[in-house]
Amino acid sequence: MTQQEHPEPNASHALSRRSLLQGAAALSVAGLPLGLAESVLAQAAQTQGAQAAPFVSKRPALKDRRFTSAAVEETIVATKRRIRDSELAWLFENCYPNTLDTTVTFREENGQPNTFVITGDIDAMWLRDSSAQVWPYLPLTRRDAKLARLVQGVIRRQVQCILLDPYANAFLADPNAKSEWSSDYTEMKPGIHERKWEVDSLCYTIRLAYGYWKQTGDTSPFDAGWERAMGTIIQTFRDQQRKDGFGNYAFKRGGARPEPGSAELYGSPIKPIGLICSRFRPSDDETTYQFLIPSNFFAVASLRQMAILLSKIHHNTAMANSATMLADEVEHALQQHAKQQHPTAGTVYAYEMDGLGHVSLMDDSNVPDLLSLPYLGACSVRDPIYQNTRKFVWSRANPWFFQGKFTGVGGPHVGRDMIWPMSLIMFGLTSTSVAEVTSSLRTLKATHAGTGFMHESFHKNNPRRFTRSWFAWANTLFGEFVLQTAGRAPQVLAQQFPLPVSPHITLPLPIRVVAGVEEPVAGFVPDPNIEAGQTNSSRAAVDVSTPGSAPAAVYQSERYGPDFTFSFAVPRGRLYNVRLHFAEIFGAGPGRRVENIDINGQRVLSNLDIAAAVGLNKALVKDFAGIAPNAEGNIVIRVMAAPGSADQNAKISGLEIMAP
């Protein structure tokens, strides 16, 4: 099967419901006796960087890791033995421990554990991310007391955050520090990084607490402070049902200071229908319609888990009943309103609505999303409406589903054509098909751009164009996916994962390519085949008075690198005119950047110095006539830095291939 195909489950390739539900428990199947802990850690220290190239460990040196867990190290060693594909095993080794390696700060505070967890490249603790980042380690807490104490510390730190402000989504390590967002029009307090009200933030804290208790039976984190935090969550959810006015949360970022009570502080209008408003999505983007359906499903599951904890641990029947009643009310509202008819997918769950008749049918790759509902325990994977929704999400009917060389779901947070690895991971985690699991792993292996880690997003045609090189949640979630696969479909990991072969896309004549962007510009299109090189852009005005110049927008971007190649298939038996477009928009003066250009292996430009030829921010056009296709029927244009060039990044803005 190709990388873009996702066959439906069948008798020979379907995973059983039992194996899917046991996926989380399967996280611990790779464990070794704990007595091997010190030897495993010692081995890790000795072999750091000693693997055969190119799969050298990308983990920090042992002395530089933020936290080490014997059980995690044992799981890495044992699981790698079960993965036949060496690159996939390397990815697992890098990604699974990334949260512990790089993002946690663990300490004892008044005799109790306290753990602060950053997202990676953002030095703040999100309630959502911190819960999700340590979730895959929960099955190991039963046999690693040190790891259990770290998770206890996360639960306790989250309680402090909730009691500080239940509407905030992200917090600072220093409780007295002020955030870069302190000018937001909302009730910012010291210690808060960002105050975006997201229903799922509070749900994640309940999920983590419940998951930890189920795995360990330990009740030590669930003290009176935790009980108060649960009461605060119930109160906050009820407030944001907005049955009597706007509720207690207001927010605006930027622009003129709003009048107190102004409607713009409270988001888009809603009609109360029993659902909980979420001003923001899990991407931290503002909701279009505030009844965010995946988060309301998540709230139902979380409130029921809260009720169990309150009843079993605190014997607080009144608060447990309050949580259950709220869950029942929200669930009834979901049953009444969340189901929508789609013209091709049938009955599906909506993504957002407002109770006034406006509905958004889409899915966003941030979790909770519609795709992740079974993973979060919010519905059965066999739910027929979920299955319809799943097919809708993974199709062009979803406006944030993208197909190119690779296929997946993105979202408005990064924009068009950017696929989130998290969507591919969640597609695999919630699948009942061996073929889908295999396809997801194959694509994830093919799109890490040689970094050895997952990213926030990557371009559907060029994985080297990605966002966030350090995104610990995606890394750890990938580790969870591999471990789940080892437990429920070990045969998948017993195979090689050859990189998908993508067909070469032929552009129609005349070919007009803009080199530095992924969207069409003024009649020029991006090359769908090139992967080498990097891109850069500038808003500076470009002089296009040179004869034969393209529109100015073409020169405001560029592809650059030491050596990269374009290849275009053209009909044989004729000659072509090739026109190359250049502009020095980076600021390199004369003599700084010198490059050579070959067409079909023949040097056509030697020691080209754009700045010396025309200066900065001015178009330079070079024409070459009578170019015949090579033996394969292609016109191949190679751009390379000249030997001795001070800047070893050659560049080009655009090109044209025309039949005379």
Secondary structure, 3 states (H helix, E strand, C coil): CCCCCCCCCCCCCECCHHHHHCCCHHHHCCCCCHHHHHHHHHHHHHHCCCCCCCCCCCCCCHHHCCCCCHHHHHHHHHHHHCCCCHHHHHHHHHHCCHHHHHCEEEEEECCEEEEEECCECCCCEEHHHHHHHHHHHHHHCCCCHHHHHHHHHHHHHHHHHHHHCCCCCEECCCCCCCCCCCCCCCCCCCCEEECCCCHHHHHHHHHHHHHHHHHHCCCCCCCHHHHHHHHHHHHHHHHCCCCCCCCCCCCCCCCCCCCCCCHHHHCCCCCCCCCCCCCECCCCCECCCCEEHHHHHHHHHHHHHHHHHHHHHHCCHHHHHHHHHHHHHHHHHHHHHCEEEECCCEEEECCEECCCCCEECCCCCCCCCCCCCCCCCCCCCCCHHHHHHHHHHCCCCCCCEEECCCEEECECCCECCEECHHHHHHHHHCCCEHHHHHHHHHHHHHCCCCCCCCCCEEECCEEEEEECCCEHHHHHHHHHHHHHHHHHCHHHHCCCCCCCCCCCCCCCCCEEEECCCCCCECCEECCCCCCCCEEEECCCCCECCCCCCCCHHHHCEEEEECEEEEEEECCCCCCEEEEEEECECCCCCCCCCCEEEEECCEEEEEEECHHHHHCECECEEEEEEEECCCCCCEEEEEEEECCCCCCCCEEECEEEEECC
